[in-house]
Amino acid sequence: MSASDQLDGPFQKRFVALGDSFTEGVADIDPSSPNGVRGWADRVAGQLIANDSSWGYANLAVRGKKLEQVLDEQLDPAIGLDPTLVTVYAGGNDILRPTVNIDALMGRYRWGVEKLLASGARVVLFTGFDSGKAPLFKATRGRTAIYNEHVRKIAADLDLDLVDFWHMREFQDWRYWDEDRMHLGIAGHMLMAKEVLKVLGEKDEIEDPEVDTAPVASLPERLIGELTWTKDYLYPWVRRRVTRTSSGDDMSPKYPQLTSRVW
C-alpha cells in the first residue's frame, strides 16, 4: 500500500503517538501486542476507535530514545501520516544522562512541537514525573522541574493540551509502577490512559485499575528485594549507560502505519 493510499483510506481522524518507552508501553505486558507491550497510548487509541470508528492510530515510539532521536526519526514520518491528534513525550532519557543542556534541548523540542502544530494536528504534551521519592531517579528531580517549566511555557504559548504527570499524586504510589521502578506497570498505564482521555474530553470506558494491598515486608525481605532489583534492573541499566547502548537498539515502532486494529 502506498503512502497516498494509506492517507486516502477510511481514517477521517488520525492519532499518532511519539516518544520513548513511556509511549511505547514498556512494562504493560501483552504478548498479543507488537513488541509484547500495550501501554496507555494503545489504550487511548482503542477507546477513541470505540467512540468513533473513523479513527486510525499509529505509534512511532521506541524505548530508549532521546529527544533528538525522537525528533529525527519520528517527526517527519508522523507528519507524513497527516495526523489529526499527536501526543509527544520525550526528554526523559536525556535528563538521566550525566550531563545535559536542558535549555538547548528544549529549544529543539519547541521547534518540533511547532512543526507538528503547523501540520494542522492537535498536539498534546506531557510534563515529567515527580521523581522526588524514586530510588533511582530522585537526583534528577531538579532537572525534570526545569524541563517541565519549558513544557508548560510551550503549551501556554501555543495553546496546547497538557497532561500534567508531575502533579498526578496517584503515581507516588509505587503499586502503579513496574517492579523495575522505571516504568509504569499495567495499572499505571491504565490510569494514564484515563488521564489522557480526560484531557482530550473523550468518553472513557476504561476500567479503574486495581492494585493489590502492599505487603508488609520484614527487614531481611526488603534487603533481598533491594539486592534482586540491583542485579536484575539497576546493573543492566548502568551497563547500557557505560556502553552507550540502548534498550531500543534494533527495535522498530509498534504501529508505523495507521491502523484500527489495536490489540
N, C-alpha and C positions, 0 to 999 in steps of 0.2 A: 504494500500500500504506500503510495507516495505521500509526501507531506501535505500536498494540496488536498488529496483525498481524505487525509486524516482530519484536516480542518473543515472540510466541507461535509463531514459526516453528520451523525444525528445529534451531536452535542451543541446545544444552544448556549450552555454555560460550561465554563471550564475552570476547574480548581487545580492549581499547580503548587506543590509544596517544595520548598527549597531548604537546604540546610545540611546538618550533620547527623550524628546518631540520635539526637533528641527527636528529629523529624522522621528519620528512617524508621524509628520504633524499636530500637535496641532494648532488649530485656522484656518486651511484651511478646513472649514466646508464642509462636503459632506455626507449627510445621507445615500447615497448608498454604501459608503466605510466602511470597517471594522473599529470599534471604532468611526465611524462617522466623520472621518477626512481623507483627501487625503495627501497633502504635496508634497514638492519638490522631494523626493525620488520616490514616486509613479509616479510623472510626468516625471522624468528622465527615469524610467523603461518603462513607456508607449511609450516614444519616441524611446528608444533602441529597443523595440519589433517592433515598426512600421518600424524602419530602417532595422531590421533583425529578422525574426520570430524564429530564433533559440535561442533567449534569454529567460531565465527564471528569476524569481525575487522572493526574499524573503526579508521581512522587519521584523527584530527582535527587533527593538527599542521600548522602553516603557517609557512613560513620567515619570519624577521624579527620574530617576535612576542616581546614582552617578557612577563615573568612575569604582570603584572596582566592583560594581554590574553589570555594562555593561560587564566587562571582565569575571566575574564569571559566569554570566547567559547566555551570548550571544556568547562568543568566540568559545567554543567547538561546539555548535550547528551550528554556521556559517561554521566552518572548515568541519564539517560533511556533509555539502551541496556541498563540493568540488567547492568553488567559483572561478570564473574567475575574478570578479571585486568585491571589498569590499570598502564601504565608512565607515569612522569612525569619529564620533564627540561625545566626552564625556568629562566631566570635568566641564562643566558649573555649574552644581548643587553643585559640591564640592566648587567651587570658591565663591558661595553665602553663605556658612556656616560661622559661627562666627570665627572659626579657621581652617586653612588648611595648611599642609606642601606640597607646590606645587612641590618642588624638589623631594621629595619621591614619590609623586603621579605620577609624570611624568616618574620616573624610571619604575614604574609598567606599565605605558602607553607604553613606548618604548618596554618593554618585550612583551606586547600583540600585538603590531604592527609587531614586528619581527616574532612572531609566525604565524600571518596571512600571512606575506610575504613568510615564509617558506612553506606554503601550495601551493604556486605557483600562488596566486592571485595578480592581480594588485590592489594596495592599494592607496586610496585617502584620504588625511587628510584635516582638516579644522582648520584655526585659529579662535579665538573667536572674537565676535563683539566688536567694539569700543564703550563702554558704557559711554563715557565722557559726553554725553548730555542726558542720560537716567535718568529719575527722581528717579527710584528705585535702579538702579544698578551702578550709576556713582562712588560710593565709592569703587567699586571693579575693577576699570579700571586698577590700577597698578598690581593687581593680574593677570588679564587677559593678560596684556602685558608680564609678566613673563611666563605665560602658553604658550603664542604664541612663545616666543623665544625658548622654548623647542620643540614645534611642528615644527618650522622652521628648527631647528638643526636636528631633527629626519628625516624630509623629505629630507634634504640635504644629510645627512649621508647615507640614504638608497635609494636615488634617487627615491623618491615617488612624485606623483602628489599632488599639494596643492591648495585648494580653499581658497583664502585669504579674508575671511569675514571681517577682520579688515579694509582692505583698500577699501572695496566696499562703496564708498561715497553715493551711492543711498540710502543706508539704514539709513542714517542720516535724511531722510525724513520720519516722523512718519506716513505718509499715507500708507506706506508699512507694517505697523505693526497692530496687532490686538488691539482692544480697551483695552485689559488688559495690554498693554505696555510691555509685557514679551515675546510674541511670534510673529513670522511673521504672517501677515494676508494672505489672498488669493493672493493678488498682490505680496506680498513679497515672498511667496513660488514659484510663477511662475517665478519671477526674479531670485531666487536662482537656480531653475531648469535649467534655461538658462545658468547661470554661470557654473554650473557643467558640462553641455553638452559641453560648450566651452573648459573647461579644458580637457575633455575626447577626444576632437577632433571629436565629433559626429555631424551629421546633426541635426539641431534644427528647428522644425516647430511649436514650442510653440508660441502662440501669445504674443506680447509685452503687459505686464499688463498695465491696465489703472487705474489711481487714480483720485478721484474726487478733484475738487478745494477745498482747505481748507477754510471753512467758517470763517469769521471774527466774533469772539465771544466777547460779552461785558464782563465787569468785573464780574457782577453777574452770567452770564452764565458760565464763567471759574471757579468761586468758586463752583457753583453747580456741575460742571463736576468733580472737584477735590474731592469733598465730595462723589459723587457717585462712583468714581474709588476707593477711600479708602475703602468704605463699601463693594463694590462688588468684589474687587480684592486684594487690599493690606491686609486688615484684614484677609481674608481666607488664604492668603499666609503666613502671620506671624503666624497664629494659627497652621498651619501644621508644621512650624519650631519648635514651642514651644512644640507641642505634639509628635514630631518626627514621623509624618505620612507623606505619600507621595501621590500625586495625582495619581500615578501609582499602588498603592496597590491594589491587586486583579485584575489587568488588565493583559491581555495576548498580545503577539505580534500580529500585524495585519495579517501578512503573514508568519507563521512559516515554511511553506514548499514552495518549488519553484512553481511558477505559471506563466502563461502568461496572466491571466485574471486580469488586473489591472483596476479597475473601475475609 
